[in-house]
Amino acid sequence: MSIMRNVFTAVALMLLTAATASAQGFGTIKGQFVYDGDPPKPVKLQVTKDQMHCLAKGPILSEEWVIDRPTKGVRWIAVWVAADNNGKAALNAQMPLHPSVAEVPKKPFVLDQPCCAFEPHVGIMRLGQDFLGKNPSPVAHNMMISGQSIKNVNPLMPPTSTYRVAAKDCKSYHIPATISCGIHPWMKGYVFVLPHPYFAVTDDKGNFEIKNVPAGKLRLVAWHDTGWVVKEDAPAKGSDGKGITVEADKTLDLGQIKVK
């Protein structure tokens, strides 16, 4: 009887979730972050170790500012939405889930380092995912994780090795964990852990799109290596982002968002 009761309960919860999602409604957000002014020139990083491998594909450039010069689009901006709490962002609050993203991905978030740079430079993982660091290269690295979202570790990673941090050792936080390598000090990356799937990282032309976002009044939050890039007038905090309203079954096109 207890098994049947559990089955009925699970089915009821699924139906309730589907009904709530249908009543809630969902929409899409998209836009493009563009540099305001003349883009800075790419900066070559000083590679002081394992040069034969690290420079095999050419110079390694700083990824603090990666800008598509024809469009001025800015890459590597983390963008997400948060519930609006009287003009402030409820940054670690769960949100209604569209059925297509109701389950946390079983695959881990992967941070790679094939040639002396972290890939991706900025990444976002969902609360409940494992973190998997990879070193497919022929040289040793270490992957030092610091911050409040992912367990702080500093494992030595020999050639062709991996290192996993279990989901239970990750928590939602609106500031990214910083990833670095003590052996190759120019290497740096950032990883967010967020409590829902409504996030994106801008592409090489500064574009982003977030689908199936809960309709209603929300906050749009965006972070770049240099800090918060979507702000309202003072005294609002950069981490509170900007207020937006998403309509069900429609796309909110924010157009070009300038980054100074």
N, C-alpha and C positions, 0 to 999 in steps of 0.2 A: 504493500500500500504506500509506503514512504517513497518508493521509487516512482510510482505513478504520480504521487503528489508533487514530487520534484519536477517531473516532466511537464505536468500541467502548469506549474508555477513558471517554468522556463518559457513555455509557449505563451503564457499570459504576459510575461515581461516583454517578449519579442513583439507581440501584438501592440502592447502599450507603447513601446518605443517607436514602432512604425507609425502608429496613430499620432503620437506627439510630433514626430518628424514631419508628417504630412500637414499637421496644423501649423507648425512653426513656419515652414516655407524656407527655401534656401535660394541664394543668388551667387553671383560671381563678382569678384573684384579684380581689376587689372590696372596697370599703369606703367610708366617708365620714369626711372630716376635719371636725371641728366645733370651734368656738372654746370654750375652757374659761373661762366667766365671762360678764360683760356685754360684748357686742361694742362696740368703739370706734365712734364716730360717723364717717360719711364726712367726708373732709377735702377742701375745695376747694383746687385748686392755683392759684397766682398766675400768670395768663396775661398776659404783658407785651408780646407782639409778635403781629402779624397777628390782632388780636382779632376783626375782622369775620369772618374765616374760622374761626379756632380755636374761637370761642364760638358759632358758628352753630347748633349743636345743644344749646346749654346749657353750664353750667359743666363744666369738666374736673375729675374727682375723682381723688385719689390711688388707685393700685391696689395699694399695699402691703398693705392689709387690705381685701379685698372679701368681705363676709360677708352671707349670706342671713339676715336677722334672725329669721324664723319658725323655721328649722331650725338656725341658727348654723353652717351649712355654710360652709367657707372655700374660696374660689376661688383659682386660680393656684398650686396646690401641684404641683410636679413629683414624680412617683412612678415608681420603676422597681425592677427586681430585679437582683441581682448574684449570682454564684456565691459560695458560702460557703467561705472558706479558713480553717478553724480559728477560727471566730468573727469573722473579718474579711471585709469585702466585697472581692471581686476586681473592682474597679470598672471596669476597662478590658478585662476578659477577654470573649472571644466566648463564646456559649452555644449549645447545640444548637438548631437552627432547625426550627420546624414547617414543613411544606411550603407552607403558605399564606403564609408570610412569608419564604421562603428568599431571594427576590430583593429587592435594595434598590430602592425606588421610583425610577422614572425621572424623575418630576416633582420639581422642586426644593422645598426648604422655603421658604415665602414669609413674609416679614415686611412687613406693610403699614403705612401711616401716612396714612389717608384724612383724618383731622381732628385733627392735632396730638397724636396719641397712637399708640404702637405697638400693632399688632394682629397676633398675640396679645401680651399683656404678658409671659407666660412661654411659651416654646415648646421643643420637643425635636425635633431632626433626627437622622436615622440616618447613621452613618458611611458615606460613599459618595454622599450626596446633595449637590447644589449648594445654596448659599444664595442666595436672590434677594430683594433689597430693592426695595420699590416705593414710589413717591411719586405717587399719582394726583391729588393735590390741586393747587390753583391757586397755591400758594406754594412757595418753595424750602425744602428741608431739607438737612441733611447727616446721614449715618448713620455715626457713629463707633463702630467695633467694637474692643473691648479685651478681653483675656483670652488664654487659652492654647489654646482650641479652634478658633477661626476666625481666619484671617489678619487682623491688625490693620490696618484701613484707615480713612480718613475722607473719603469722596467727597462732593463737592457734588452734590446731587440736585435739578436744576431741576424745575419743574412737569411732571407726567406723564412721569417718567423711571423707569428701573430701574437696578439695579446688581447684578451677579452675582459671587459668590465661588465658584470651581470646587471640586469635591469634593477635589481633590488638595491644596488649601490649607486643609482642615479636618481635625481629628484628634479622636479620642475623649478626653474629659476630664470629670471629675465635678464641676467647678465651671463654671457657665455663663459664656459670653461676655456682657459688658455692652454694651448698645446705647444710645447717647444721641445727642442733637442739640444742637450748639453754638448753633444759631440759636434754638431753642426749648428752653431749659435744663431745663424741667420734664419733658421727655420721657425716659422710661427703659424699657428692656425687657431681657429675659434670654433667651438661647438656649443650650441644651445640645446637645452632640454625643455620642451614645452608640453603642457598637459593636454593638448588637442592637436588635430592635424591641419589646422587652418594657418599654414605658413608657406613661405617661399623664399628663395634666394635669387636675386636678380641675375639675369644671364649676361652674356658678353656685350649686349647692347642696352643693358639697364632695364630690360623688361621683366615684369612678373605677372603672374595670374594665379589667383586662389579661387578654386571652384567649390561649390556646395557649401558656402558660408551661411550660417544662420541669419535669416532676415531680421532686420531691426536696427536699433541704435547700437553702434559698436565704436571701438577705438582702433585706429590704424597705428601700429607701432613699427618703427623702422630703425635699425642699428647698422652703423658702418664702423670700420676700424677706428675712425676718428671720433665716434660718439653717436648720439641720437640725431637723426636727420629729418624727422617729422615732428614739428612742435607747434603748439598754439602760443598765443601771447603769454608773457609772464603774468602771474607767478606759476603757471602750469609747468610741471616737470617734463623733460624730454621723454622719460619712460612712460608718460601718460599718453603720448602720441597725439593724435588728432581725431576729433569726432567725425564719424561718417554714418550714413544710413543706407542699409542694403535692402532692396526690395526683392520680394520673392519672385523667382523665375526671370529675373532681369540681371543685366551686367552693369555694374557701377564702374565706368571708365574714368579714372582719375586723371587721365592724360599725362602730361609731363610734370614731374615733381622736381623742382630745382634743389640741388645740393650745393651748399657753399663750402 
